[in-house]
Each structure stands twice: as structure tokens, then as C-alpha cells.
Amino acid sequence: MNFMKIPTFNDIKIAHSRIKNSINHTPIMSSSYINSITNSKIYFKCENFQKIGAFKYRGATNSVLSLTDEEAFSGVATHSSGNHAQALALAALKRNIKAYIVMPNNAPSVKINAVKDYGAEIIFCEPTLAERESTLNRIVKETNAKFIHPFKHFEVIAGQGTVALEIFEEIDNLDLIVAPVGGGGLISGTTIATLHLSPRTKILAAEPEGADDAFRSFYGDKLVPSLTPDTICDGLLTSLGEINFQIIKKSVSEIFTANDFEIIEAMKIVWERMKIIIEPSSAVSLAIILKNKDYFKNQKIAIILSGGNVDLNKLPW
Amino acid sequence: MNFMKIPTFNDIKIAHSRIKNSINHTPIMSSSYINSITNSKIYFKCENFQKIGAFKYRGATNSVLSLTDEEAFSGVATHSSGNHAQALALAALKRNIKAYIVMPNNAPSVKINAVKDYGAEIIFCEPTLAERESTLNRIVKETNAKFIHPFKHFEVIAGQGTVALEIFEEIDNLDLIVAPVGGGGLISGTTIATLHLSPRTKILAAEPEGADDAFRSFYGDKLVPSLTPDTICDGLLTSLGEINFQIIKKSVSEIFTANDFEIIEAMKIVWERMKIIIEPSSAVSLAIILKNKDYFKNQKIAIILSGGNVDLNKLPW
């Protein structure tokens, strides 16, 4: 089962040299207002400014660029209706290879169009995990395309780890680093990079209450799925992956949760005070800080803002 | 009439060293999508990330910091319901002096509260220019505060010129530099800096059709006021100042206008593609480029994004 091979820090370093000319080196921003209300010093790593508007472009690009020409010839495939679909489609387009994206037939047209714009072939299926997986298996069989799993794939995890790598290149002596957790690709890469580059920095995960399977798995010490997720954080609905659970259960210090009301409030503070657009999934990290001020006060904290893809016609306030 | 003294480039340099530790050195961003649809290379100077969310903080800070201790003792005063009010209030707070802000009694409470939050004293008046001016004169007489005009004041113009100074520090060989024009403080400072630092760069102003007094003044060669402005660009409603007209009529190459529909469309493109929040007044510059693609194609262009203060509960789409 090749999903279970865990990247090392060296894989993240290799990923970074492989992708660094293809991605945006995103800025780190801060807000004196947010520092003042939290009594802390927060550095926001702005992956909302990444290509396709989310960190997912790092893992997808690393996966596509690590294929041999022979492997690349048959293209890549995945099932996703979110940022990973767009990321893989664009990464494939840049390498001039085919991308097959399995999407549920109830996906919003804005997401379908974004993937189509990058020239990917979309295969629709019924909106269940079983259907997605069986459709994907059929496509892979028919086309011989390489399946790039959104968060379990080795090169995806290594690619997502480059976010933390860039943070530690710029900021030292961090007390805490906080990333949201959905399937766990980002927090896994963050964990591997942080353990190597700054062992004293505590690694925290932030999760919406309405999809708290990582929280329950972590504290119950047993992987449990996200059965009926219900949260505004559309990037964090998926269940934590097995390999991702293996990585984080040893090395993440805590998982905190926040409810949608708290997440929306944090999201609005970032929009109003920092003048940047982040999606709800990105706001969970600030939400847990605002909710647990005593825990976070007087700390030097990095927050990974995971993405900025929101429908501007349907804002949650 | 001390309004009529025109700053030189040296005044802008002095302003920059005076304020540079008090302001945000704002980033310059670009968007491959926007470059592709305009067939140009656009550099966006992000003054929406400036303190108080607008470039106005530069001019206000320069004005406050240039006062002698004796002058500063009596505080500063202005009439404004917009970004200059907040800017002067915060600049005064940082120097620990009083700020008196004359505001129309129909100003939105969100703006009143923002100014109050910075500890300024607000004096309400009837919402006419005559009332604003007479109330301000009374306050200045009573308190001996120094009047800092929003766009005619010498140190304000010099301060706003530091935006272009920072642009040319980072980007060379610009074909065009574009700034919005309301009262004309920003375009005046931009003009002075550009003529000195990059004489080959054409200076363009962008103005909403619904408040096109600068356009009419410029092409009619006679200063005409903005009598019944009607535009979503709440930062560009004021009439062009006399000194500002003197500065720009010689050295600005063109003034282009766009209507509110075009401005809102440009604003939404920036939000969606660049993931940053800009106010309508900031979007006029991109709107005129999208509207006049032949004029702007194959050009290396700097756009000054003037600010990002919008009511997130009342978006124009």
C-alpha cells in the first residue's frame, strides 16, 4: 500500500526545489489589531495568494512534476470537487498532460467551470464516496492515468510541507504553528517540516466542530470517519486519512475546534482588518485562538491561511 | 495662501524618511490572470494594506510629524467623513496630541465609530460644504489646532508622493503609472515623484464618470467643481483642489473615466483573482484599463490601489 510511505524532511526539501519556480512564494502578513486583541504575535502565511487560490497547488504540482515522462504520458486523475481538483487540473495543464477529474454531479457550476477552464476532462458520478471511488478506479483502468489522492499521496504531503518550510525560512523562534485539518495533507506536511526545522515549536491543528473527526480520532486514539459533516468549511469536510493520522498523532500537540459562528466571526475580522479574502476553512485557526485567548497569549504564532476561494455572491454574513 | 506652495521631490524624500517607521511599507502584487486579459504587465501597489486601510495615512502622518512641539501642542483639525478623518485621528493618537474632526451629521455610524476609536473629538455639522468649513474655522479659532486639509495641505501632498517613491524603488522602466483622482492629493504627489524618478513614465489619472470634475477641468483647461457627484466611489466625491489642478494639468498625460458598472466589475475581478479587498475608489484604475485595452496593451503599468475600506455587509454585487 504505497499510501503508507511517509515523506521525510528531505522529501519536502526536494519538493520545494522541484516546485519553487512554478508556485507563488506567498507573503507572510500580520495585523497589529489582531495582535492587540489576542495579546500575541501572529504571522499569517498567505496561501490564499497561491495559484488557484489555495495551498493545494503545491502538492498537486509536486505530484505532477515528480512523474517520469513515461508516467506523465497517460495523465493524472483524482476525485475532488474542491481546490485539489483545480490544483491538479492546472498543474497538469502546465506540464501539458491530461487530467481526469471525477466530480459529483451536484458540484456547483462555479467549481465545474474552474476545472474546465484549466482544460481538464470532468467525469461526473453520483455524490457518494463509493461512487467517486469506483468511477475513479474505472477511469484509471481505462486511461492508465496516475491517481493523485488529495491528501494521502506521498508527493502531495511533501508538497504541502513546503508551506511550513517557507515559514521557517522567514520567521524563527515560533512558539506555535497552526494549520487547519480536513483530510490532513497540510497538517502532515507541516508536522514533518516543523519537527525538523524547529523542534521546539508546538504544532496545533484547528478543526470545525461540524467535522471534528480528527479531533475525535486524536483524543480517542483511533481513526474515526467524518460521517455527517456539517460546517461552512467546505475544504474540511473529508475524513482524516490513515497515513495523515499516523503522522499527526505522534507529533501534533493539540487539536482545537471552533463552531461555524466563531469561524465566520474570525473570517470577517481578517477581511476587515487585513483586507484579504480567505475562505472559511482558513479562518478556523484564528477562530480557535480567539476562543482560547489564555492558551495563546504572549505566544509567537504562525497561522497557515489555506485558501481564498469563496463565492462573493454568497457571503456568510 | 500657504495652500499654494507646491512640494518638490526633495519634500517627498524628507516625508519618506520622516514617516517610514510609522507606516506600512506596502507590498506590490500582480496577477497573471489580469495580465493575460489586459495583455499588459500590471504592478498593484497595495495601499489597501496601509494603516487605517488607505494611503491617506501617509499624508496625515507626514503632516502630524512635521509639526513643531509647540504647534503640535494645540492638536490638529480637519473636516472629512472618510479615510482622511481616520488617518489624521490615528496619526494624532500616535503622537499623543488632540485631533478635532468635523463630520457631517449624516455620516454613517461605522465611520464615526472608526474615528472615535482612535480617540479623536468629533464635531458634527450640517452636511454642506459651507457648514463644514465654517464649523472647522470656528474649531480652529477656539482651539488653535492646525488645520490639515485632506488634499491641498503641503505635507499631505508630500506624504502621498511617498507611494510612487516606493514603487520606483522596486520597479523600473514603467511605461505608465495610474492613480485615481478625487481632491487630487494622491495624483499630485505621484506626479511630483514620477517626474523626478522616471521622467519617461506617463502619468495617468482615473476618475469615475459620476464625479468627473478633474476630467472636465483638465480637458477644459479651467478648474470646475464637482457639483452633484453621483458614484459608488465614496473616496472620490470631492472637487479637485486648485493646487492639485496646477500640478496635474502640466504633467499628467491623460485622464480616463469609467462608469460605476465598469468600476464594480473591475473591483470584483481584483477580489476574486487577487484575493484582496479594495474599495470602489481603488478599482477605477483597473476599470479604465479594461475599458481601453488597446491603449494599455503591451505596457508596463503601476496602479496605486488607494484603499480597502468597504462595508462588508453592503457589497455592490
Contacts between the chains, C-beta under 8 A, distances in Angstrom:
chain1	res1	chain2	res2	distance
A	27	B	27	6.1
A	29	B	49	7.6
A	48	B	275	4.6
A	49	B	29	7.6
A	49	B	274	7.7
A	49	B	275	5.9
A	53	B	275	6.2
A	268	B	312	6.5
A	271	B	277	6.0
A	271	B	312	5.9
A	272	B	312	6.3
A	274	B	49	7.7
A	275	B	48	4.6
A	275	B	49	5.9
A	275	B	53	6.2
A	275	B	276	6.1
A	275	B	277	4.3
A	275	B	278	7.6
A	275	B	308	3.8
A	276	B	275	6.1
A	276	B	276	5.6
A	276	B	277	6.6
A	277	B	271	6.0
A	277	B	275	4.3
A	277	B	276	6.7
A	277	B	277	6.3
A	278	B	275	7.7
A	308	B	275	3.8
A	312	B	268	6.5
A	312	B	271	6.0
A	312	B	272	6.3
A	312	B	315	7.3
A	312	B	317	6.7
A	313	B	317	6.5
A	315	B	312	7.3
A	315	B	315	7.3
A	317	B	312	6.7
A	317	B	313	6.5
